Amino acid sequence: MEWNASTGGVIFSSPAIGSDGAIYIGSNDNKLHAFHADGSPKWSFNAENWIDSTPAIGPDGTIYVGSWDNKVYAINPSDGSKQWEFETNSYVIASPSVSADGKIYVGSKDSIFYALESNGSLAWEYFAGQPISSSAALGQDGSIYFGDENGTLHALHPDGSSKWTYVIDEVADTNKSILSSPALDLSGNIYFGSGNGYCYSLADNENNASLNWQFLTGDRVDAAPILGTTNDVFFISRDGYLRSLSSLTGGLNWDAFVGDVFYSAPVIDSNGRVYIIGYTGGGENHLSAFESNGTKAWDTNQSEISFSVAGIVDSSLLLSESGKLYYGCYDGKLYCVDIGAGPATSDWPMFQGNEKRDGAWPSYTLEIFANNEGYGQVSGAGIYNPGSS
């Protein structure tokens, strides 16, 4: 354990990291907290109700977050001052996503999905018909993907018009709500879980979606999936199992019991290790690390591990480029653990894709040297992907 830092309430939010290395996380003390890289407080921003939404960092460093007070906030990263607020008709627990051009996308429990300009004005809105808790993923072409609480995965064009919808199957004695936030790969496939117990992979065919595969677990799949570097996708289910599936076929590579996990998504590092925190009963919560073949590398139940997990963790794990693992806990603290490896160079190694939690397909700038006197520059979304060759 490198350090821990206290907030004033239970933490359901997940951490995000800004370009200056500061860590941002919401708390049920109605505040968004900012901490320096050493864990010392930077500032806190007061909302009017709980902040369960995970903050997202925009291209200019602005922080965007939703709250139970029905609002989406834009916060100055330097001093925590409010730049603007946008009010929806119900509470916002989904996490905002931010595109390379600075637009903010977020769903609300009012069943409306909003696109906001960087100045806080409404660009457009889309009526999903059901409450939205799923955070959106933004594709290479600007397509927007999110689920609703009646089992529909929505795909929108960048202008807010519907591209297609995909309705998942009813399963007896289950709730088919999609609380899971999608993960995307380079080929345009969409991965997500559902309350009906299935893990899904869909193909985007422009005018419709087709099912690549589905995999049945033993309980709800509410946490977001992540992608590895060897055609593998990882799902966590309420039946207590972490599963590695083939992203190509949906076949099971391996599974491991980790305990009950509600909404916390795992993370994968550059060595292929997967990290997850589960509740194993009797007040016991453990952080576990698994090798790429499913062998347990270690967990905090082992005597040689010098720290323990102090409470239930609904916060999705974050892994920084510097090899620091962060998570929030029900005990009201943000924790930092040095694991010595950064995130995997996969298409989607953690919840919302990256440490900024912007949910966007990465944009890169490619410099092309034409001659000794100058160079040209080409930029665009997804022109280079670190997880591909």
N, C-alpha and C positions, 0 to 999 in steps of 0.2 A: 504494500500500500504506500503510494507516494504521499498523498494527502487527502483530507476530506474537508468540506466546507459546509457550514450550516445555512439553511434557509429557515423560515418560520412556520413551515407547514409540510404536509405529506407531498411527495413529488410523484406525479404521474407523467409529467413532461419528460422529453428526452433532450440531452444536451446537443448543442451545435457549437462550432468553432468559427470565429471570425478570422479575417486575414491577418490580424495582429496577434493571433494566438489566444485571445480571450475566449472564455467558455460561457455560453448563455444557456439558461434553463429556467423554466417556469415552475411555480410552486403553488400550493393551495393556501399560502398566505397572501394570495392575490397579487403577487409580484413576479416580475421577470428579473432574475438575478444575473449579474455579470461578474465573473471572477477573472483575475489575472491568471497567467499560466502557472504561477506558483501557488494558486489557491486563495490568494488574498482577495478581499472584496474590491470590485471596481466601482460598481454602482448598482442600484436597484430601481426598477420602474414600477409604480403602483397602478394596477388596473382596478376595476370595481368588483371583481369576483375572481374565482380560481382561474389559474392558467394551467390547463392540462395539455394544451396544444404545444407542439414542439416548435421552437423558433426556426425560421429560415433566414439565411443571410443572402441579401441581394448582391448584384454585381458591384455596387458602390459601397458595400459594407452595411447598408441599412438592414435593420433586423425587423422581421415581420412575424407577428404571432397573434393567435386568436385567444379568446377568453370566454368564460361562462357569462360575462356581462353582455354577450351578443355582438361584441366588437372585434374588429381586426385592427391591430395597431402597427404603425411604423415608428421605430425607435432609432434615435441617433446613437451610433455605437460609441461615440467619444464620451458622452456625459449622461446617457440614458434619458434624454429629453424626448418628448413626444413630437414627432413630425406631423402626424395626422392620425385620425381614427376613422373607421368606416363601420357603420352600424348595420347589422343584419337583423332578421326578425326572430332569431333564437340563438342559443349558445353555439359557440364555435370550438369544437374539440379537435377537428381535423387540423393538420398542419398546413400552412401555406406552402405553395410551390412558386418558384420564381424563375422566369425565363431569362435568356441572355439579354433580351431587350428591356428587361426591367419590369415586365408585367407580373402581377401577383394573382395567383389562382387559388381559390379555397372554397370548400363546401361548408354549409351550415346545417344545423338541425332543422332549419326552416324548409329544407328540401330544395334549396336553391344553391346552384354553383355560381360563384362570382368570379369575374375577371376585373381586376382593378389596374388603373394606370399607376405609374410610379409616384404621382402626386396625390393618390388616394381617390381620384374620381372613378366612377363606374364606367368600365369599358363595355361590358355586356353582362347579362345574366342568363342562366339556363335553368329551367325548372325540371328537376329530376323526378319529382313526384313522390319521393320518399326521403326521410332524413339522411344526411351524409356525415359519416364519421371517418370514412376512408380518405387518406391524403392522396392527392393526385400525383401521377407520374407524367412527365412531359417527354414525348418522343422526339426522335431525330428530326422529323418533319414538322414539329410543332403540335402534333396531335396530343390530346389531353385524355388521360385514362383515370377513372375512379369508380368505386363501387357505391351502391346505396344499401339501405337497410332492409330492402325487400328482394335482394338477390339479383340485381341487375348491374352489370359492368357497363359503364357508359364510355364511349369514345366520342370526343368532340373535335371539330376542326378548330384552328386557331381563332376563327372569328366567332366561335360560340355555337355554330350550327351543329346539329347532330351528325356524326359520321356513321355510327351504328350503335346498337345496344345488344347485349348478350345476356339472356336470362338463364340462370343456372337452375338445375332440377330441384324439385321438392324432394326431401327425404323425410320419411316418417319420424315423428317425435324429435324433430330438429327445427331450428330457426335458421333460415338460409341467408341471413343478413351478411353483407360483405363489409366487415370492419377492417379487414386486412388492406394494407396499402400496396398497390402493385409494384412489381419489379420488372424492368425491361432489359432485353438483350439486344445485341448488335443487329440481329436478324429481324427485329421488330416484334418478337414474341412477348406476350404479357403473362406474368405469373402472379397468382394471388390465391388466397384461401377464403373459406366461407364457414359460416355457422352450421352448414349441413355436413361438415366433417371432411369435405373434399379439398384437395389441392388441385389447382387448374393451371393449364398452359393454353393460351389462345394465340392464334395467328390473326394478324390484321390484314384483311384482304381488300382494304380501301372502302368497299361498299358494304362489307359485312365482316363478321368474325367467324372463324371456324375453330373447333376444338382440336388441339393437338393431342392432348391426353388429359386424364383426370386420375387422381389417386385418392383412395378412401382411407382416412385415418380412423381413430376410435373416438374422436370428439371434435369440438369446434376448432377451427383454424383461424384465429383472429389476428395473430402477429404477422407482420410483413415478412415475406420470404427474402432471401439473399441469394446471390449467384457466386459460384466459385469459378475457377479458371480452367477446369477440365470437364466442361459440359455437365456440371452438377448444379443443382438448386437445393437449397436447404429450407425446410419448413419446420415449424414448431407447432404442436397441437396440444389441446387441453387434456389429452390422454397421458401427457407427461413425456412424450417422445420427441426427440430431435431426429429428423429424417433427412438423409441425403438421397435425392432422386436424380436420375438421369434427366437432364433438361431436354434431351432429344426424344426419349420414349416414355418418361414417367416411371420407369422401372426403379425399384428400390435398390440403392447401392448398399446402405446400412442404416440402422437406427440405433439409438442409445437412449436409455431412460435418464431424464434429467430432473424430473419432478414437475409439478404444475407450473405452467407459464401462461399468464393471461394475455398480455399485449406486447411484451418485451421481445423485440426481434434480435436474433443473433448477429454476429459480425465475423468476418473471415479475414485472417491476416496474410501477409505476403509469403508465409511458409505453408499456407493451406490449413492452418489451425482454425477451428471454429470455436467461438466463445459464446456461452449462454448462461443465464442465471435461472435456477428453478427452485420452487418451494417443495421440500420433501417431507413436510409434516412435522409436528412437534415444535414448531417455531424455527425449524432449520431451513436456511436458504443457502445455496451453494453456487459459486461461480465455477464452471467446468470448462476445460479446454480439450478439444478432440482433434486428433490427427486426421489427415485427409482420408485415411482408411477406416475411420470410426473408432480407433483405439483411443481410450482416454489418456491424455497426456498428464493431466493433474486436475485436482479440484480443491476447493478451500476446506474440505473435510479432512485433508491429509495433514499430519502433524508437522511436516516440514514447511507448509504454507503458513506464513506469519500473520495472516489476517483472516477475518471471517466476514460474511455478508450479514449486516446488522438487521435486515428486515426484508419484507417482500419487495420485489423490484418489478414494476410495470414499465419502467423507462427502457427504451431500446438502447442497446449498447452502441457506443461511438468509439471508433479507433482513429486516432490522429496520425498524420504522416510521421510524427516523431515517435510513434510507438506507445502512446499513452491511451489506456482504455478508460472511458468515463461512463458513469451511470448515476442516475438518481434513485433514491430509496424512500420507502415509506417512513423511515426515521427522520426525514426532512433534510438529508445531507446529499451533497454531490461528492462522489468518490472518484479518485484518480489512481489507477494502477499502471505501473510501468511494465509492459510485457516485452519490450525490446524489438518489436516488429510493427511496421506500418500496415495499412490495409492492403488486401490483395489487389492486383491490377486486373480485376474482373469488371464486367459491365455494371454490376450492382452489388458491391460488397457489404453494404449496410443499409439500414432503414433510410429512405429518401436518397439513396445513391452515393452520398459523400458526406464529408464532415461539415459542410455548409448546410446540409439538410434541405437543399433547394429543390429536390425532386426532378431535376432537369438533366437531360442527356448532355454530356459535357461538350463545351465549345472550345476549340483550340485555334490558335493562330500559327500558321505555317509560314516561315520565312524562306523564300526561295532566292538564292543568290544567282543573279543572271550573269554578272561579270564583275570585274574588279572595281567598278565605279559605283555600283549600287545594287539594289536588290528589289524584287517585287514581294508583295505580301498577300497571302490568301488566307481568309478566315471563314469559319462557318461551323455550324453545329455538326459534330460527329465526323469531321473530316479525318480525324485520327482517334483511334480508340486504344487505350493502353492495354486492354485485355485481349486484343486481337493481333494478328500478324499480317 
